[in-house]
Amino acid sequence: MAAEIERKFLVTCDAWRSAATGESIRQGYLWSEAGRSLRVRIAGEHAFLTLKSGQNGCSRQEYEYEIPLTDAGEIIASMCNRPLIEKTRYTVVEGGIEWVIDEFEGENAGLVVAEVELDREDEQVDLPLWAGCEVTAEPRYLNANLVARPYRLWTVAERMGGDRPGKRGCP
């Protein structure tokens, strides 16, 4: 079994941009229900088919297989649910830890989320100043759920991340 352990945070400012390198991602979901999904992703010149299980805390099962780029394009064009997930994925190393920051476009424009992959669920991580509220346990931030209810439809309270303790931000 392939386990993915990650924590997800809202991004509060642009302080990360100067150290970031990015890649365009376009993905569609063939199937998604009860926290399980099957997606097709084109990232740069590579394409993948990915199966994900429901989330248990900050971990879940993930199986990813590279597929031909032309096949992925055809699948996304003709078989995937709409809207598609369109984003630029940036990589930033902060404090010796690699973070990925997804800046969403299209129907989810305005949403910026940072993720850090961990080796263990109880692993401690020092948060950069630009990492705000943790949203790991909030299903609405899952990409599959952003297809069903895009960010553009969220209320102001939902966009602000709610009233969670530990809100952080850039100075």
C-alpha positions, -999 to 999 in steps of 0.1 A, spaced: 0 0 0 12 35 -9 5 59 20 4 97 15 8 117 47 3 154 43 -9 185 61 -25 214 43 -26 251 51 -41 283 37 -15 307 23 -17 341 38 6 362 16 31 362 -12 64 360 8 70 325 -6 70 336 -43 107 347 -46 120 312 -38 94 293 -58 95 273 -91 62 264 -107 46 240 -131 11 241 -147 -13 213 -137 -46 204 -153 -66 175 -138 -100 160 -141 -120 135 -120 -135 104 -136 -151 94 -103 -153 107 -68 -174 97 -38 -171 93 -1 -135 105 -1 -124 81 -28 -114 93 -62 -99 85 -96 -83 114 -114 -62 121 -145 -35 148 -142 -13 165 -167 17 181 -151 41 197 -175 50 171 -201 39 141 -179 5 126 -172 -8 104 -144 -38 83 -134 -42 84 -96 -65 65 -72 -69 79 -37 -87 65 -7 -107 84 19 -87 104 44 -79 91 78 -65 120 98 -37 134 76 -30 101 57 -46 81 30 -38 56 4 -26 68 -30 -16 49 -61 -3 68 -91 6 55 -125 22 74 -154 1 73 -186 7 86 -222 2 124 -224 -21 121 -254 -43 96 -236 -46 119 -206 -55 148 -228 -83 128 -245 -96 115 -212 -97 150 -197 -114 164 -227 -141 138 -231 -146 118 -198 -139 140 -168 -164 159 -146 -164 197 -149 -151 220 -139 -115 208 -143 -89 216 -116 -64 241 -131 -35 254 -110 1 262 -109 20 241 -84 50 258 -69 78 241 -50 94 260 -21 121 248 4 116 265 37 137 255 68 150 225 49 114 212 42 99 210 8 65 226 5 41 226 -25 19 256 -30 -11 253 -53 -24 285 -68 -57 277 -83 -71 291 -115 -104 289 -134 -134 282 -112 -112 280 -81 -92 312 -88 -82 330 -56 -75 299 -36 -39 293 -26 -30 263 -4 3 249 8 10 212 15 38 195 32 43 157 29 54 139 61 70 106 69 48 101 100 15 115 111 30 128 144 59 145 127 64 181 139 69 208 113 79 244 117 54 265 98 66 293 75 51 328 82 30 325 50 13 293 62 -20 303 79 -48 282 91 -45 244 89 -72 229 67 -60 193 65 -93 179 81 -116 201 60 -130 181 31 -140 212 10 -102 218 3 -98 184 -14 -94 189 -51 -121 164 -58 -145 185 -37 -134 217 -55 -150 201 -87 -183 196 -69 -183 230 -52 -157 254 -67 -141 281 -46 -160 308 -65 -192 296 -48 -179 297 -13 -191 323 13 -168 350 26 -166 330 59 -156 298 40 -129 317 21 -114 331 53 -110 296 67 -136 301 95 -128 308 132 -100 283 138 -75 288 166 -40 293 156 -46 317 128 -12 330 115 -2 354 89 26 374 73 38 406 91 
